[in-house]
Amino acid sequence: MKRKITVLLLALLLVLCFVGCQGPAVDNDEEPVEDTAYTADQKYIYGMDYIIYERMDFDYVKGLQILNNLGVKSLRHWMHFDWFMDEEMTLKQANVDQMKQILAEIGKYDMQLIGMSHKSFNDTGNPSLRVPFDKTEGSKYWRYLALYEEAWYTLAKTFPEITMWEIDNETNNIDFMHSTEGGGFSLSEMTDISTDLFYYGSKGVHRANPDAITIMGGCVTWNAEAFIEGVYENIKSGNFGEGSTNPDDYFQALAWHPYTSGFDADSFVADNWDIYNIAYRYEGKHKTVYFTELGNWTNNQSPEKAAEYLQAVYQTTIERLPFVESIHYYGMFDNLRDNNNRYGIFNDPNPDNYKVLDAEELPGAPKPAAFAYQQMAGGAGSLDLLKTEIELAQ
């Protein structure tokens, strides 16, 4: 009996030693423990938002050179339907040709490219409006979804250069969800409409290119947990997307916009794991996530703090959020025509947009956050390619 007890004690000690040697247990509130087969490739982590077609008021070729000099590896690229086609899907050939030139220029650099549109055709003529959810036969909503699918098909077919498409943008944010009937929508209504948009957008893209990757339109995070849970419940119900209960038919990757006014690493990590774990629970597998917008710190923090937070959020994500493939920093350039918006890591490059200038505001000049980005991303080369020396106001 004594020998058996001794053997059992030795076995127990070996087990305890083995467990102790594996390091600390994973916090279930932070990371799923079922497996670690994350699909994100963080060689693309250094991303950027640069709305090229809206900023043709300066040399975009130099803009892309600066993007490359920064060390950017992933570009989120605005490709709105109404810039390329009308409601009959007739192409606006001059704009198509111009975008082909832009895409050829982007193609000179080693960057991941994600195309995105948050416009949608409807019977009002305003592509920024959304048709209310209504699945009754012959409703305007069905027509709306058909146009949405066809527009995505036309876009993906016209631009095969782009093989990753983000289906819409912030469809849980009332700023992007105004009704054709006037007013906005409740979160539940936005969730229902979004579920169908993800499906029919993805269907259109894959009809043009079966090998393309579709990404859930980046959602704001103040209601992201309820929104994403609602989308997955809708998919599970079989009452959306022509009855498909397969999330991959709606999106093959996820995206959201975790803006913060300041930056606290622990809170940031916990909040984003909370969102990711909802998707993981429904999917039963890991899925790649893109933070397709994050930042704005140059708009609401001191230049020094903005640079500090920028580096901290990338480093924290690399170390503690293995499901994130890229962070698209918002954004590249200030746009003074847009309500004096100063979210960029560079001053507005167009001298004509300045009315009152001081020594800190040379057009196109990099801010401290730009140098911080280049340093962390391992970029090299001049960041002054669009800087204009002009006489400053006294």
C-alpha positions in Angstrom: 0.0 0.0 0.0 2.8 2.4 0.9 4.5 1.7 -2.5 1.2 2.6 -4.3 0.9 5.9 -2.4 4.5 6.8 -3.2 3.9 6.1 -6.9 0.7 8.2 -6.9 2.5 11.1 -5.1 5.3 11.0 -7.7 2.8 11.0 -10.5 1.0 14.0 -9.0 4.3 15.9 -8.6 5.2 15.2 -12.2 1.8 16.6 -13.4 2.1 19.7 -11.2 5.7 20.3 -12.5 4.5 19.9 -16.1 1.7 22.4 -15.6 3.9 24.9 -13.8 6.5 24.7 -16.6 3.9 25.7 -19.2 3.7 29.3 -17.9 0.6 31.2 -16.5 -2.8 30.0 -17.5 -4.7 32.1 -20.1 -7.3 34.5 -18.7 -10.6 33.3 -20.0 -11.9 36.8 -19.9 -9.2 37.8 -22.3 -8.4 35.0 -24.8 -10.2 31.9 -26.1 -8.4 28.8 -24.8 -9.7 26.2 -27.3 -6.8 26.8 -29.7 -4.3 29.3 -30.9 -4.6 28.9 -34.7 -5.0 32.6 -35.3 -5.4 33.6 -39.0 -4.0 37.1 -38.9 -0.7 37.8 -40.6 0.8 40.7 -38.7 3.3 41.5 -41.3 0.5 43.8 -42.5 0.0 45.4 -39.1 1.1 48.9 -40.2 -1.9 50.2 -42.1 -3.2 53.6 -43.1 -6.4 55.4 -44.1 -5.7 57.7 -47.1 -8.8 58.8 -49.0 -7.1 59.2 -52.4 -9.9 59.9 -54.7 -11.3 62.7 -52.5 -7.9 64.3 -52.3 -7.0 64.8 -55.9 -6.2 68.5 -55.0 -2.5 67.5 -54.6 0.0 65.1 -56.1 -1.2 61.6 -55.1 1.9 60.0 -56.6 4.0 61.8 -54.0 1.3 60.9 -51.4 1.9 57.2 -52.2 5.6 57.7 -52.1 5.3 59.1 -48.6 3.0 56.2 -47.6 5.8 53.8 -48.7 8.5 55.9 -46.9 6.4 55.7 -43.7 6.6 51.9 -43.9 2.9 51.4 -44.5 2.0 47.7 -45.4 -1.8 47.9 -45.7 -4.0 50.6 -47.3 -7.7 51.0 -46.8 -9.0 52.5 -50.0 -12.3 54.3 -50.5 -14.1 53.0 -53.7 -17.7 54.5 -53.5 -20.2 53.1 -56.0 -21.5 56.5 -57.1 -18.1 57.6 -58.2 -17.8 54.8 -60.7 -21.3 54.1 -61.9 -24.9 55.2 -61.9 -28.0 53.3 -60.6 -28.2 51.5 -64.0 -24.6 50.3 -63.3 -23.4 52.3 -66.3 -19.8 53.1 -65.7 -18.4 56.6 -65.4 -15.5 55.8 -67.6 -13.3 58.9 -66.9 -13.4 58.1 -63.1 -12.8 54.4 -63.8 -9.8 55.3 -65.9 -8.4 57.6 -63.3 -8.8 55.0 -60.6 -7.0 52.4 -62.8 -4.0 54.9 -62.9 -4.2 55.2 -59.1 -4.3 51.5 -58.6 -1.3 51.0 -60.9 0.6 53.5 -58.8 -0.3 51.7 -55.6 0.7 48.4 -57.3 4.3 49.7 -57.4 4.6 49.2 -53.6 4.4 46.1 -51.4 1.0 46.9 -49.8 -2.1 45.0 -48.9 -5.1 46.8 -50.4 -8.6 46.8 -49.0 -11.3 48.4 -51.1 -14.4 49.9 -49.3 -17.7 51.6 -50.3 -20.3 52.9 -47.9 -22.7 54.1 -50.5 -25.8 52.3 -51.8 -28.3 53.1 -54.6 -32.0 53.6 -53.8 -35.1 55.4 -55.3 -34.3 58.8 -53.7 -31.1 59.4 -55.8 -29.2 60.0 -52.6 -26.6 57.1 -52.2 -26.0 58.0 -48.6 -29.5 56.9 -47.5 -30.7 53.4 -46.5 -34.0 51.8 -47.2 -35.9 50.5 -44.1 -36.0 46.8 -43.4 -39.1 45.3 -45.0 -39.2 41.7 -46.2 -42.7 41.8 -47.6 -43.0 40.7 -51.2 -42.4 43.6 -53.7 -41.0 46.0 -51.1 -38.5 48.8 -51.9 -36.1 47.0 -49.5 -35.9 44.0 -51.9 -35.1 46.3 -54.8 -32.5 48.0 -52.6 -30.7 44.7 -51.8 -30.7 43.8 -55.5 -29.1 47.1 -56.4 -26.6 46.6 -53.6 -25.5 43.2 -54.8 -25.3 44.4 -58.4 -23.2 47.4 -57.5 -20.7 45.3 -55.5 -20.6 42.8 -58.5 -19.9 45.7 -60.9 -17.3 47.2 -58.6 -15.4 44.0 -58.1 -15.6 43.0 -61.7 -14.4 46.4 -62.9 -11.5 46.4 -60.5 -10.0 42.9 -60.3 -6.8 44.5 -59.0 -8.6 44.6 -55.6 -9.1 41.2 -54.0 -10.1 42.3 -50.5 -13.4 44.2 -50.1 -14.8 45.8 -46.9 -18.6 45.6 -47.2 -19.8 49.1 -46.1 -18.8 51.2 -43.1 -20.1 51.8 -39.6 -23.6 50.4 -40.2 -24.2 50.4 -36.5 -23.6 54.2 -36.4 -26.5 56.5 -37.1 -24.2 58.9 -38.9 -24.0 56.4 -41.7 -27.6 55.0 -41.4 -30.1 57.7 -42.4 -33.4 56.4 -43.7 -34.9 57.1 -47.1 -38.1 57.7 -45.1 -36.5 60.4 -42.9 -34.8 60.0 -39.5 -32.6 57.1 -38.4 -32.9 53.6 -37.2 -32.8 51.8 -33.9 -29.8 49.5 -33.2 -32.0 46.5 -33.9 -33.1 47.9 -37.2 -29.5 48.8 -38.1 -28.5 45.2 -37.2 -31.1 43.7 -39.4 -30.3 45.8 -42.4 -26.5 45.3 -41.9 -26.9 41.5 -41.9 -28.5 41.6 -45.3 -26.0 44.1 -46.6 -23.1 41.9 -45.6 -24.7 39.0 -47.3 -25.7 40.6 -50.6 -22.5 42.7 -50.8 -20.4 39.6 -50.3 -22.5 37.7 -52.8 -21.9 40.4 -55.4 -18.2 40.4 -54.8 -17.9 36.6 -55.0 -20.0 36.5 -58.2 -17.3 38.7 -59.8 -14.3 37.0 -58.0 -14.9 33.8 -56.1 -11.5 34.0 -54.6 -11.9 37.5 -53.1 -12.0 38.1 -49.4 -15.0 40.0 -48.0 -14.7 41.9 -44.7 -17.6 42.9 -42.4 -17.9 46.7 -42.7 -16.0 48.2 -39.8 -18.4 49.0 -36.9 -18.1 51.5 -34.1 -17.3 50.0 -30.8 -19.7 51.8 -28.4 -22.4 49.3 -29.3 -20.3 46.7 -31.1 -20.9 43.8 -28.7 -24.7 44.1 -29.0 -24.4 44.7 -32.8 -22.1 41.8 -33.5 -24.1 39.4 -31.3 -27.3 40.6 -33.1 -25.7 39.9 -36.6 -24.7 36.4 -35.6 -28.1 35.7 -34.1 -29.7 36.9 -37.4 -27.4 34.6 -39.3 -28.2 31.7 -37.0 -31.9 32.2 -37.5 -31.9 31.4 -41.2 -34.1 34.4 -41.9 -31.5 36.5 -43.6 -29.2 36.2 -46.6 -31.4 33.8 -48.6 -31.5 31.5 -45.6 -27.8 31.0 -45.2 -26.7 30.2 -41.7 -23.0 30.2 -42.6 -21.2 33.3 -41.4 -18.6 33.0 -44.2 -21.4 33.8 -46.7 -21.7 37.2 -45.0 -18.1 38.0 -44.3 -14.9 36.1 -44.2 -13.1 38.5 -41.9 -14.2 41.1 -39.3 -13.5 44.8 -38.8 -14.2 47.4 -36.2 -13.1 50.9 -35.3 -11.8 51.0 -31.7 -11.3 54.8 -31.3 -10.3 56.0 -27.9 -9.9 59.6 -26.6 -6.7 58.6 -24.7 -4.9 55.2 -24.6 -4.8 52.7 -21.8 -3.3 49.4 -22.9 -5.1 47.1 -20.5 -8.5 48.6 -21.2 -7.9 48.6 -24.9 -6.9 44.9 -24.8 -9.8 43.8 -22.6 -12.4 45.7 -24.7 -11.2 44.2 -28.0 -11.0 40.7 -26.6 -14.6 41.1 -25.4 -15.8 41.9 -29.0 -13.6 39.2 -30.6 -14.8 36.5 -28.2 -18.4 37.0 -29.3 -17.5 36.2 -32.9 -15.3 33.3 -31.8 -18.2 31.8 -29.8 -20.5 31.9 -32.8 -17.9 30.9 -35.4 -16.2 28.1 -33.5 -13.0 29.2 -35.2 -10.7 32.1 -35.4 -11.3 34.8 -38.0 -9.0 37.7 -39.0 -9.8 41.1 -37.7 -8.9 44.5 -39.3 -9.1 47.7 -37.3 -10.0 49.7 -40.5 -10.1 52.9 -38.5 -8.3 53.9 -35.3 -6.6 57.1 -34.2 -7.7 60.7 -34.6 -5.3 61.5 -31.8 -3.7 64.4 -33.7 -7.1 66.0 -33.6 -7.7 65.8 -29.9 -4.3 65.3 -28.2 -1.1 67.3 -28.1 1.4 66.4 -30.9 3.6 64.6 -28.3 0.7 62.5 -26.9 -0.6 61.7 -30.4 2.8 60.3 -31.3 3.1 58.4 -28.0 -0.4 56.8 -28.3 0.2 55.9 -32.0 3.2 53.8 -31.2 1.6 52.3 -28.1 -1.5 51.1 -29.8 0.5 49.2 -32.5 2.9 47.7 -30.0 0.1 46.6 -27.7 -1.8 45.1 -30.6 1.2 43.1 -31.8 1.9 41.8 -28.3 -1.6 41.1 -27.0 -4.2 41.0 -29.9 -3.0 38.2 -32.2 -6.3 38.1 -34.1 -5.6 41.6 -35.6 -3.9 41.7 -39.0 -3.7 45.4 -39.6 -4.5 48.7 -38.0 -5.5 51.4 -40.5 -4.5 54.6 -38.8 -7.0 57.5 -39.3 -5.6 59.2 -41.1 -2.9 60.3 -43.4 -3.5 63.9 -44.2 -5.5 66.7 -42.6 -8.4 68.0 -44.7 -9.1 71.6 -43.9 -12.0 71.8 -46.4 -13.8 69.2 -44.3 -14.7 71.3 -41.3 -11.1 72.2 -40.6 -10.4 68.5 -39.9 -6.9 67.9 -38.5 -6.9 64.1 -37.9 -3.9 63.5 -40.1 -0.4 62.7 -39.2 0.5 65.3 -41.9 -0.7 68.8 -42.4 -3.1 69.4 -45.3 -0.8 69.3 -48.4 -2.9 71.9 -50.4 -1.7 75.4 -49.7 -5.0 76.8 -51.1 -6.8 75.3 -48.1 -5.0 77.5 -45.7 -6.4 80.9 -44.6 -4.4 81.5 -41.4 -1.1 79.8 -41.0 1.5 79.8 -38.3 5.0 78.3 -38.0 3.6 74.8 -37.1 1.4 74.6 -40.1 3.4 74.4 -43.3 1.2 72.6 -45.9 2.1 69.0 -46.2 4.6 69.0 -43.3 4.8 65.8 -41.2 3.7 66.0 -37.6 5.5 64.2 -34.7 3.1 61.3 -35.2 4.4 60.8 -38.7 8.0 60.4 -37.5 6.8 58.1 -34.8 5.0 56.0 -37.3 8.0 55.8 -39.6 10.3 54.8 -36.7 8.1 52.0 -35.4 7.2 50.7 -38.9 10.8 50.6 -40.0 10.2 53.0 -42.9 12.9 55.1 -44.6 13.0 58.1 -46.9 11.8 61.7 -46.9 8.4 62.6 -45.3 8.7 66.2 -46.8 7.8 65.4 -50.4 4.5 67.4 -50.2 5.8 70.1 -47.8 5.4 73.6 -49.3 7.4 76.5 -48.0 5.1 79.5 -48.0 5.1 82.9 -46.3 3.4 82.5 -43.0 0.9 84.8 -41.6 2.1 87.0 -38.7 
